[in-house]
């Protein structure tokens, strides 16, 4: 059983940056696709970005493309989300997810494809 723990959230003003981390433990998932989703109050969980097990393939939602960057360090079992030029509409609880999911749009953006989830971490961006 893989456990995922997010860290690095907080409150920032618009235009600033945050870096989220997601540490995996308790199981072997080095080849898993890792992804970030987010959920704002009153909305459905929204796909943000995914990265393949090797780190060579990524897929970003249009809403964050060019501002967010995902990376992973398999030696540390950790995936990172660098968020730059943050906007108030980025405010949400951010969730880390893992699973044996192909990094293609239809699959990697579907929350149902992922087997493991973190508890979520709050990111608040004020204007």
N, C-alpha and C positions, 0 to 999 in steps of 0.2 A: 504494500500500500504506500503510495507516494503522498507525502505531505508537502504542501506549498505554503510558504510564508512570505507575505509582501511586507516591504518596508520602504520608507522614504517619502511618504505622503506628507501633506501639510497644507498650509494656507499661504498663498503668494498673491501679489498684484499682477494684473494683466501685463504681458510682455516679458515677464520673468520666466525662470526655468526651474524644473524639478527633475530629479532622477529617481525613478522607482526601481526597486530590486525585488526579485522573487527567488528565494532559495528553496531548492528541492531536497528532500531527505526521505529516508525510510524505504526506498525502493530503487529499482533500476529503470531509469527512463531517459538514458543519455541520448537515445535516438528519437525521443518524443518531439513532436512539434510543440512549441511553447507559444502561448498567445496572451494578449491582454484584451480584456473586455472592460466596459464601463457601464455604469447604470446611474442615471440621475433620478431624483425623486419623481415618481409618477410616470416613469418611462420604462420601456423594455431594455433588457441588457443589450448593449451595442458592441459590435466587434470593433477593435481598434487596430491591432496588428498581430501578425504571426511570423514565426521564424522556424525554419526547418531544424532537424536535429543536428545537422552539420553546421548550421549557421550560414549556409551559402544562399539560401532562398528566403525571401521575405515577401510579405504581402501586407500592404497598408490600406486602411480605409481612406477614402478621398478627404474626409474631414481632418485628418492629421498628416497627410502626406506632405513632406517638405518641412514639417515642424517637429515631428517625433521621430526618434530613431531607436530601433530595437537591436539588441546584441545579446550574445550569450557567451558564457565562459564555462565550458563543459567540465573543466578541471575543478571548478568550484561549484558545479551544479547550480548555477545562478544565471538568470536572465535579467536584463536591464531594459528600462524604458527611459530614454532621455527625452524630456519634453521641453521644448523651447517655444518661445513666443506664445506663451499660454494665453488663452482667452477665457472670459467668464463662462462661455458655453462648454469649456472642458471640465467644468466642475461636475464631479461624480464620484462614486465609489468605484475604484479600479480593482479588477480581479485578474489574477494570474490563472492560467489554465494550461493543462498538459494532456497530451494524448497522441496516439499513433494516427495522425491526421495528415493527409497529403496537403502540401502548401499550394493549393489551387483555390481560387476565389470561392467556389461554391461550397467546398468542404471546410476550409480553414476559418471561414467567417461564421460557421454555424456552431453555436454553443453546444448543441446536442452531440457534436462529434467528440467532445473532450471528456475524458474520464476523471480528471483530477482538477480540483479547484482550491484556490486559497480563500481565506476568510474575507478578503477585500480590505482596501485602505482608502481613506478619504483624501480627495484632492479638491481644494477650494480655491478658485481664482476670482479675485475681486477686481472690479473695474475702477 
